[in-house]
Amino acid sequence: MTEIAHLLSLADRFIGATSIKEVTLSHRVFGDSKKLAAIRSGADITLGRFNGALEWFSTNWPDEAEWPKGIARPETVRAA
């Protein structure tokens, strides 16, 4: 699985666990409501944006959802 596929898998799992819309999640992660759709359509992102997205997911991951196996989770400190 490619790293972009990992990112999209995290997005899909997060949406499944929280029932938010993809445009809402995209805005929260990237500050751009169309970015996830663009990535799904083949657009690229910088390494910094990719790493920032992984950090966002790790920090904001729902407690009741299991982090996907096979995707390395960044070490983050969850906000109190």
C-alpha positions as CSV (number, residue, x, y, z in Angstrom):
1,M,0.0,0.0,0.0
2,T,1.3,3.5,-0.9
3,E,1.5,6.2,1.6
4,I,-1.3,8.1,-0.1
5,A,-3.4,5.0,0.2
6,H,-2.6,5.0,3.9
7,L,-3.7,8.6,4.2
8,L,-7.0,7.8,2.4
9,S,-7.5,4.7,4.5
10,L,-7.2,6.8,7.7
11,A,-9.7,9.3,6.3
12,D,-12.1,6.6,5.4
13,R,-11.8,5.0,8.9
14,F,-12.1,8.4,10.6
15,I,-15.3,9.2,8.6
16,G,-16.7,5.8,9.4
17,A,-16.0,6.3,13.2
18,T,-17.3,9.8,13.4
19,S,-19.9,10.1,10.5
20,I,-18.6,13.5,9.5
21,K,-18.6,14.4,5.8
22,E,-15.4,14.2,3.8
23,V,-15.4,17.9,3.0
24,T,-15.5,18.6,6.8
25,L,-12.7,16.3,7.5
26,S,-10.7,17.7,4.6
27,H,-11.1,21.2,6.0
28,R,-10.1,20.1,9.5
29,V,-7.0,18.2,8.3
30,F,-5.8,20.5,5.5
31,G,-7.7,23.7,5.8
32,D,-9.1,23.0,2.4
33,S,-12.5,21.3,2.0
34,K,-11.6,20.0,-1.5
35,K,-8.1,18.5,-0.7
36,L,-9.1,14.9,0.1
37,A,-11.3,14.7,-3.0
38,A,-8.4,16.0,-5.1
39,I,-6.1,13.4,-3.6
40,R,-8.6,10.7,-4.4
41,S,-8.6,12.0,-7.9
42,G,-4.8,11.7,-8.2
43,A,-3.6,15.1,-7.0
44,D,-0.3,15.1,-5.0
45,I,0.6,16.8,-1.7
46,T,3.9,17.8,-0.3
47,L,5.7,15.7,2.3
48,G,5.1,18.4,4.9
49,R,1.3,18.4,4.3
50,F,1.3,14.6,4.4
51,N,3.2,14.4,7.7
52,G,0.9,17.1,9.1
53,A,-2.1,15.1,8.1
54,L,-0.8,12.0,9.8
55,E,-0.1,14.1,13.0
56,W,-3.6,15.5,12.9
57,F,-5.1,12.0,12.6
58,S,-3.0,10.6,15.4
59,T,-3.9,13.5,17.7
60,N,-7.6,13.5,16.9
61,W,-8.2,9.8,16.4
62,P,-11.5,8.7,18.0
63,D,-11.0,6.8,21.2
64,E,-13.4,4.1,20.2
65,A,-11.8,3.5,16.8
66,E,-8.9,1.2,16.2
67,W,-5.9,2.7,14.3
68,P,-5.5,0.6,11.1
69,K,-2.9,-2.2,11.2
70,G,0.0,-1.7,8.9
71,I,0.0,2.1,9.1
72,A,2.6,3.5,11.4
73,R,1.1,5.9,13.9
74,P,3.1,9.0,14.8
75,E,3.9,9.6,18.5
76,T,1.7,12.5,19.6
77,V,0.6,14.0,22.8
78,R,-3.2,14.2,22.9
79,A,-4.5,17.6,24.0
80,A,-6.0,17.6,27.5
